[in-house]
Amino acid sequence: MAKQKERLDVMLVERGLVETRSKAQALIMA
């Protein structure tokens, strides 16, 4: 499950929805 979350944060960054992986991770954790 951790790997799935990692891919999700990378995908968000690649799509330009968030500027950084840390912000993507914060959204996913929220």
PyMOL commands that set and color helices and strands:
alter all, ss='L'
color gray80, all
select helices_A, chain A and resi 2-14+21-29
alter helices_A, ss='H'
color red, helices_A
deselect
rebuild
show_as cartoon
